[in-house]
Amino acid sequence: MNWLEHLFEAQLTIGSSHILWREIVGNVFGFASAIGGMRRRVWAWPAGIIGNALLFTVFFGVAFANPQHQTLYGQAGRQVFFIITSIYGWWLWQQHRKNRGADSPAVTPRWATVRERAAYVGVWGGGVLVGQWIFATIGAEWPAPRWYFWCDAWIFVGSMLATYAMARGWNDFWLMWIAVDLVGVPLLWHSKFYPSAVLYAVYGALVLYGFTVWLKASREERDPERELAEVHS
């Protein structure tokens, strides 16, 4: 076993629990990305991508051994879609920054329009319905109850929509994350992914603060002409 394998499989032992260091490091990058998103900085997206890649190897236990001996397909799958959506957000925020200047925040926050909000609520509801069926069909490699797949689908679809909403600069994305965390934290703790569960609980406080920051910015920096252009883009 070479040093890369040692590094990849390194664990932190707390009592009887064994935690992969890549789960901890991946979540640190995720937390940094959340702070960057709150500050509306472009670097938030590449930081998040690094964290997503590490966490994919943690949750996809069927291919990458983890101490929990569990595969969370919804959690693993959303890391892939996080990366895809983050590439879009990275590109979009870079385009905005070119027009606003390197030292300015990448976007001006705004609320989603009624049509946009109806669209993402519909996608969330339909996505959860389809997602739980897919996850239940695949199975969890253990006798998981049906509620487990509904929770996994809720987290999976909600996370995708929240990341997209962040890319678009919608205030709504903070509220989406609260809805995701209310289900995600208990599920992660139940599945013994303790660092992720704790960090998502900490995210809750950051999300509430970030929401107030974006809400204030949307009021103080509002540009009706630019907002109209973004709505119709």
C-alpha positions as CSV (number, residue, x, y, z in Angstrom):
1,M,0.0,0.0,0.0
2,N,1.5,3.3,-1.1
3,W,1.3,6.7,0.7
4,L,-1.6,7.8,-1.5
5,E,-3.7,4.8,-0.3
6,H,-2.7,5.5,3.3
7,L,-3.8,9.1,2.8
8,F,-7.1,8.0,1.1
9,E,-8.0,5.5,3.8
10,A,-6.8,7.6,6.8
11,Q,-9.3,7.6,9.7
12,L,-9.9,9.5,12.9
13,T,-11.0,7.3,15.8
14,I,-13.3,8.8,18.4
15,G,-14.4,6.3,21.0
16,S,-15.8,3.4,19.0
17,S,-16.5,5.5,15.9
18,H,-14.1,5.6,12.9
19,I,-14.3,8.6,10.7
20,L,-12.6,9.1,7.3
21,W,-10.4,12.2,7.2
22,R,-11.6,12.7,3.6
23,E,-15.1,13.1,5.0
24,I,-13.8,15.8,7.4
25,V,-11.7,17.6,4.7
26,G,-14.5,17.4,2.2
27,N,-16.9,19.0,4.6
28,V,-14.3,21.7,5.4
29,F,-14.2,22.6,1.7
30,G,-18.0,22.6,1.7
31,F,-18.1,25.0,4.6
32,A,-15.6,27.3,2.9
33,S,-17.8,27.2,-0.2
34,A,-20.8,28.2,1.8
35,I,-18.9,31.2,3.3
36,G,-17.8,32.2,-0.2
37,G,-21.3,31.9,-1.4
38,M,-22.6,34.1,1.3
39,R,-19.9,36.7,0.3
40,R,-20.8,36.2,-3.4
41,R,-17.3,35.3,-4.4
42,V,-16.5,33.2,-7.4
43,W,-14.0,31.0,-5.6
44,A,-16.9,29.5,-3.7
45,W,-17.6,27.2,-6.7
46,P,-14.2,25.5,-7.2
47,A,-13.9,25.1,-3.4
48,G,-17.3,23.4,-3.4
49,I,-16.3,21.1,-6.3
50,I,-13.3,19.8,-4.4
51,G,-15.4,19.1,-1.4
52,N,-18.1,17.3,-3.5
53,A,-15.5,15.1,-5.1
54,L,-14.1,14.0,-1.7
55,L,-17.6,13.4,-0.3
56,F,-18.6,11.3,-3.3
57,T,-15.9,8.8,-2.3
58,V,-17.3,8.8,1.2
59,F,-20.9,8.2,0.5
60,F,-20.4,5.8,-2.4
61,G,-19.3,3.0,-0.1
62,V,-20.1,0.3,-2.6
63,A,-17.0,1.3,-4.5
64,F,-14.9,3.2,-1.9
65,A,-14.8,1.4,1.5
66,N,-16.0,3.5,4.4
67,P,-16.3,2.7,8.1
68,Q,-20.1,2.9,8.1
69,H,-20.3,0.0,5.5
70,Q,-23.2,1.9,3.9
71,T,-23.8,3.5,0.6
72,L,-26.1,6.6,0.5
73,Y,-27.0,6.7,-3.2
74,G,-28.8,9.9,-2.9
75,Q,-26.0,11.6,-1.0
76,A,-23.4,10.2,-3.4
77,G,-25.4,11.1,-6.5
78,R,-26.0,14.6,-5.4
79,Q,-22.3,15.2,-5.2
80,V,-22.1,14.4,-8.9
81,F,-24.9,16.9,-9.7
82,F,-23.3,19.4,-7.3
83,I,-20.2,19.3,-9.5
84,I,-22.2,19.7,-12.7
85,T,-24.3,22.6,-11.3
86,S,-21.2,24.2,-9.7
87,I,-19.5,24.3,-13.1
88,Y,-22.5,26.2,-14.4
89,G,-22.5,28.5,-11.3
90,W,-18.8,29.1,-11.6
91,W,-19.2,30.1,-15.3
92,L,-22.2,32.3,-14.7
93,W,-20.6,34.2,-11.7
94,Q,-17.5,34.7,-13.7
95,Q,-19.6,36.3,-16.5
96,H,-21.3,38.6,-14.0
97,R,-17.9,39.5,-12.4
98,K,-16.5,40.6,-15.8
99,N,-19.3,43.2,-16.0
100,R,-19.1,44.3,-12.3
101,G,-15.4,44.4,-11.6
102,A,-13.1,41.9,-9.9
103,D,-13.6,43.5,-6.4
104,S,-17.4,43.5,-6.6
105,P,-19.7,40.7,-5.5
106,A,-20.5,38.4,-8.4
107,V,-24.2,38.8,-8.2
108,T,-26.9,41.0,-6.8
109,P,-29.4,38.8,-4.9
110,R,-33.1,38.9,-5.7
111,W,-36.2,36.8,-5.0
112,A,-37.3,34.3,-7.6
113,T,-40.3,35.4,-9.5
114,V,-43.7,33.7,-9.0
115,R,-43.1,31.7,-12.2
116,E,-39.6,30.7,-11.2
117,R,-40.8,29.7,-7.7
118,A,-43.7,27.7,-9.0
119,A,-41.3,25.9,-11.4
120,Y,-38.8,24.9,-8.7
121,V,-41.6,23.8,-6.2
122,G,-43.0,21.6,-9.0
123,V,-39.7,20.1,-9.9
124,W,-38.9,19.4,-6.2
125,G,-42.2,17.6,-5.7
126,G,-42.0,15.6,-8.9
127,G,-38.4,14.9,-8.4
128,V,-38.9,13.5,-4.9
129,L,-41.7,11.3,-6.1
130,V,-39.6,9.8,-8.9
131,G,-36.4,9.8,-6.9
132,Q,-37.7,7.8,-3.9
133,W,-38.9,5.1,-6.4
134,I,-35.6,5.0,-8.1
135,F,-33.6,4.8,-4.8
136,A,-36.0,2.1,-3.5
137,T,-35.6,0.1,-6.7
138,I,-31.8,0.3,-6.5
139,G,-31.9,-0.6,-2.7
140,A,-29.6,0.4,0.0
141,E,-27.7,-2.9,0.5
142,W,-29.5,-3.2,3.9
143,P,-33.1,-3.5,4.9
144,A,-33.9,0.2,4.8
145,P,-37.4,1.4,5.6
146,R,-39.4,3.2,2.9
147,W,-39.0,6.6,4.7
148,Y,-35.3,6.3,4.2
149,F,-35.7,6.6,0.4
150,W,-38.2,9.5,0.7
151,C,-35.7,11.4,2.9
152,D,-32.8,10.6,0.5
153,A,-34.8,11.8,-2.5
154,W,-35.9,15.0,-0.7
155,I,-32.2,15.8,0.1
156,F,-31.1,14.9,-3.4
157,V,-33.6,17.0,-5.3
158,G,-33.6,19.9,-2.8
159,S,-29.8,20.2,-2.9
160,M,-29.7,20.4,-6.7
161,L,-32.3,23.1,-6.8
162,A,-30.6,25.1,-4.0
163,T,-27.3,25.0,-5.9
164,Y,-29.0,26.1,-9.1
165,A,-30.8,28.9,-7.2
166,M,-27.5,30.1,-5.7
167,A,-26.1,30.3,-9.2
168,R,-29.0,32.4,-10.3
169,G,-28.6,34.7,-7.3
170,W,-32.0,33.9,-5.7
171,N,-32.6,34.6,-2.0
172,D,-34.7,31.5,-2.1
173,F,-31.7,29.2,-2.1
174,W,-31.0,29.8,1.6
175,L,-34.6,28.7,2.5
176,M,-34.1,25.7,0.3
177,W,-31.0,24.7,2.3
178,I,-32.9,25.0,5.6
179,A,-35.6,22.6,4.2
180,V,-32.8,20.2,3.1
181,D,-31.0,20.3,6.4
182,L,-34.1,19.6,8.5
183,V,-34.2,16.2,6.8
184,G,-30.5,15.8,6.0
185,V,-29.0,16.2,9.5
186,P,-31.2,13.4,11.2
187,L,-30.6,11.1,8.2
188,L,-26.8,11.5,8.3
189,W,-26.7,11.0,12.0
190,H,-28.8,7.9,11.7
191,S,-26.4,6.6,9.1
192,K,-23.4,7.3,11.3
193,F,-21.9,9.9,9.0
194,Y,-21.2,12.1,12.1
195,P,-18.9,14.8,10.7
196,S,-21.3,15.5,7.9
197,A,-24.3,15.6,10.3
198,V,-22.5,18.0,12.6
199,L,-21.3,20.2,9.8
200,Y,-24.8,20.4,8.3
201,A,-26.2,21.4,11.7
202,V,-23.6,24.2,11.8
203,Y,-24.6,25.1,8.3
204,G,-28.0,25.8,9.7
205,A,-26.7,28.7,11.7
206,L,-24.6,29.9,8.7
207,V,-27.6,29.6,6.4
208,L,-29.8,31.8,8.7
209,Y,-27.1,34.4,8.8
210,G,-26.4,34.2,5.1
211,F,-30.0,34.7,4.4
212,T,-30.1,38.0,6.3
213,V,-26.9,39.1,4.5
214,W,-28.3,38.4,1.0
215,L,-31.7,39.9,1.9
216,K,-30.0,43.1,3.0
217,A,-27.9,43.2,-0.2
218,S,-31.0,42.6,-2.4
219,R,-32.6,45.7,-0.8
220,E,-29.5,47.9,-0.9
221,E,-28.1,46.9,-4.3
222,R,-31.3,46.5,-6.2
223,D,-31.0,47.6,-9.8
224,P,-34.4,47.4,-11.5
225,E,-33.0,47.3,-15.1
226,R,-30.5,44.6,-14.3
227,E,-33.0,42.6,-12.3
228,L,-35.5,42.7,-15.2
229,A,-32.7,41.5,-17.5
230,E,-31.9,38.6,-15.2
231,V,-35.6,37.6,-14.9
232,H,-35.9,37.3,-18.6
233,S,-32.5,35.6,-19.2
